[in-house]
Amino acid sequence: MVLATRSDRKGLDAVARLKAAQPNAAVEFRALDLADLDSVRAFAAAILNDRIAVDVLVNNAGVMYPPRRLTRQGFESQFATNHLGHFALTGLLFDTICRGRDARVVTVSSAEHKGGSIHFDDLTGERSYSPRAFYQQSKFANVLFGLELDRRVRAAGTPVRSVLAHPGYSNTNLQSSGPTGLTKQLMKVSNGLFAQSAERGALNELYAAVDPGAESGRFYGPDGFGEMRGYPTEVKPIASAKNEETARRLWELSEELTGVAWPLSAATARGT
């Protein structure tokens, strides 16, 4: 298993803790910053050069509610990290993924996607920026991408499952590392009152990644009230996330912005 994170310290610490719990675990750390497309390309190139098999790719990087800032390539940070980086990484590794055993791409979204839309005329938030609205945009993009990938692999007859998952409201540092001011303080309180453990939240991603019953094109999240807490079950994306024209437009724009051209074409996806 390759564990990727932008922090060397945190990545190496995570590997050490995993090996302490499971001494025979085959796990290594590699640096990857999903907000930086140069880092994404370097990471993917190293995986390919080292001939590392990719059976499952879990697209789990996330940033939530930060003040408006742009990445090195000039993209709004939440859209860049949560969507574009994952889109590029999956595309760069896709041929290798296709050769994997029970190959899967797991895209991690959020119940917050239900409030999202794609701001095609203002992707960077230059005219109007709201931390929550742009987080919702990025999570909505995750669902559009995961469902569109499922349509394309099915049409092409490619043996890859595209599965969506979300962790519900889980107590992690996501709520403290992005927000600022009053929002950050309120989230500290709500984490203690309402959030489930990070371990419980991770079950949905693990189900999507390894369970034989996890189906391509399906979305898995907690079975409790409001999809906030509980054990994995199938949940429904908002209806607008199933719009194929919006998904196609986002896919083509993502290829243009990242410079990563996928081997799955829109024509193939539509069977024409």
Steps between C-alpha positions, in 0.01 A plus 500: 500500500621848417391769745525844343489834677660842458657491847809283534471504878137391507549244227796333665324508837194330350716228347676446833168464683367258240810284520491506880148362488569264206875421484467311172305776325637590157452876516715792395472878496537717191462876489205638304337843502168478316482881485810510278473335158879482474501287816220283359696437180821421688321258732325321213823478299678339796222243546519411131880495489515272804239271343279508807169322444193710576201283587311771688541877492326687782465869421472633854691829515292791620500858618189669639384861546834684471524870409528552126843416369642379172733210437832516311311438178246775576199288605277555803647278771194287583413427138866430426563267792168323526427457129769596249785324680301179526381523140858540379645227722237247400545579133878470517476162675196370315676256268671343802174491695336315211749217549427474872325215681136593559605851402318790665508877516341627819408869494428650840231765501276642773133547583586866439495425127122539522539875526751524219514607138784571257578870464614467141510879458699562821700188591762694696251703702644826371159665476334338798648259753343313788709234680203270539359551149837417343542196724155386388605560140804275542297222661234529230782467245612179674158344444478618140844351436434168671172443318640611165798269542259215566309580179820512297654179629173313454464622141860411423475158665788589732522282814523786751246587767440869565356519851404803706510531878470761770591482871202683648585744775825360637730650759817577306728800457319589175272726703787675675765529229298697243241722668596820678346729759156426641439212260806320633387546860147380425635189329711413802182500707292307246776241458476418868121494505397339173791339314572131488855369527737518206526121513122463459496750215775314316285187480311641203817550297628158602172341395521671161863394460492133597153357556382265220153651529608856420368572151633735235295815466369475856544739792561375856466694822380467862158345564406736785290816507599751236785270387704646785582187699478125470610206294536474121189492290411616151400868492359708219678793336303813431312473168700781335819298549362246253480757220711350223545826310638677809728203567627497141566875512690468829701204367609686187582813698700294750703345218571849368596646838720210609646411159416134570321335207324178596484189279121499547333737259156656526407330170596163648301580811189574296551199274542705181 
